[in-house]
Amino acid sequence: MAAPKKIALVTGAGSGIGRQIALALLRDGYGVTLAGRRRDALEETVKIAAEFGTHALVAPADVSDADSVKNLFVQAKAHFGRLDLLFNNAGISSLRSSIEDISVEQWKAVVDINLTGAFLCTQEAFRIMKEQAPRGGRIINNGSISAHVPRPFSAPYTATKHAITGLTKSTSLDGRRYDIACGQIDIGNAATDMTARMQTGTMQADGSIQVEPTMHVEHVGKAILYMDSLPLDANVQFMTVMATKMPFIGRG
């Protein structure tokens, strides 16, 4: 088997968009560390990829825990020797609830995974990328259409996705001196288990329930491959990939 063309780490790689991105990278010849909370789900991702031969490392981790994240990146570096791409993808959605009914525990659970997790992984990626030779690398954060506009009853999720945009900008600025590029992909209605409700109807801003169009998740993989195909002196700062007819432009 040929040596991997680049080395990536994908969080939330056991399902949904994370799994599809990991598969797209593996298919393109990357070596990939697959991180997530459930080993069985990560191993299933590798099993799917086995048909085209892969360089994959299964590394269960809790991105909300600093020690777990540190250990994750130690494993990744020990196995592959470097890191060219981090895809900060791990995330959870909040219960559909009006803001006054959200508990502090529910709020913190979403913030810990969606925001603190991305921050902790970015820290560890910086520590590897700034010291390796050749120096530098790329970090891509999974934002969301919710990084722009909310859905009803989604305050914790929407707040974290807006915050990811701030983290992306700060990371992009602070990474310049180390040849670390950072961009964000905002995804709208990619067809995964998490968006299955779009097929039966989901609440709109006016309170009505409507079926929403979706797109195949493979288009997100192609977008990530494009973003990472650029040399480190070029960067896609923000990219929106969405179902053409979903109610985003003009939402509300």
C-alpha positions, 0 to 999 in steps of 0.5 A, spaced: 500 500 500 502 506 498 504 511 503 498 516 505 498 523 501 496 527 507 495 526 514 488 528 517 484 527 523 476 527 523 472 528 530 465 525 530 467 520 525 463 514 527 456 517 523 453 522 519 458 528 516 464 526 520 463 519 517 462 521 510 468 526 510 473 520 513 471 516 507 472 521 502 479 522 505 481 515 506 478 514 498 483 520 496 489 516 499 489 520 506 491 517 512 486 518 517 485 518 525 478 517 526 475 520 533 469 519 536 466 517 542 464 510 540 469 505 538 464 500 534 461 506 530 469 508 528 470 501 526 464 500 522 467 507 518 473 503 517 470 497 515 466 501 510 473 504 507 476 497 507 474 496 500 479 501 497 485 500 502 486 505 507 491 508 512 486 509 518 487 509 526 481 508 530 482 513 536 476 513 541 475 520 544 471 525 548 472 532 545 469 535 551 475 532 556 482 536 555 486 530 557 482 525 552 483 530 547 491 531 548 491 523 548 488 523 542 493 527 538 499 524 542 496 517 539 495 520 532 502 523 532 505 517 534 502 513 529 502 518 523 508 522 525 505 529 523 498 532 522 496 536 515 488 537 516 484 537 522 476 537 521 473 539 527 466 536 526 464 533 533 457 536 535 450 535 538 444 538 537 440 541 543 433 539 544 427 543 541 425 547 547 424 555 548 430 558 551 426 559 558 425 552 558 433 550 557 436 547 563 444 550 565 446 542 564 443 542 557 446 548 555 453 546 558 452 539 554 452 542 547 457 548 549 462 543 551 462 538 545 460 543 540 465 549 542 470 547 547 471 541 543 473 544 537 477 549 541 481 543 545 482 540 538 485 546 535 490 547 541 493 540 540 493 541 532 497 548 533 502 544 537 503 539 532 503 543 526 507 549 528 513 544 530 513 539 524 517 539 518 514 541 513 511 546 518 503 548 518 497 545 516 490 546 515 484 546 520 477 546 517 471 547 522 464 544 521 459 550 522 452 550 519 447 554 516 445 555 524 452 559 524 448 564 520 441 564 522 437 560 527 431 555 527 426 555 532 427 553 539 435 552 538 439 557 542 444 552 545 446 549 538 445 556 534 449 560 539 455 555 539 455 555 531 455 562 531 461 562 536 465 557 531 465 562 526 469 567 531 473 561 533 475 560 525 477 567 525 481 567 531 484 561 529 485 563 522 489 570 524 493 566 530 495 561 525 498 565 520 505 566 523 505 558 523 503 557 516 496 554 519 490 556 515 483 555 518 477 555 514 469 554 515 464 550 512 457 551 513 453 545 511 445 546 509 441 539 509 446 534 507 442 527 508 444 524 514 441 520 520 441 527 523 437 530 518 432 525 517 426 529 520 427 534 514 424 528 510 417 528 514 417 535 516 421 540 521 418 547 524 419 553 520 420 560 523 412 561 522 411 555 526 408 551 521 411 544 519 414 543 512 418 538 508 425 541 506 429 539 500 436 535 502 442 534 498 447 528 498 452 528 503 458 526 498 458 533 496 460 535 503 466 530 502 468 533 495 468 540 498 472 538 504 477 535 499 477 542 495 478 546 501 484 542 503 487 541 495 489 549 496 496 550 498 497 553 505 498 560 502 491 560 499 485 559 504 477 558 503 475 562 509 468 560 509 464 556 504 456 554 504 454 548 501 447 547 501 441 544 498 439 549 493 432 549 495 432 549 502 429 555 506 435 558 508 435 564 503 429 568 505 428 564 511 423 567 516 
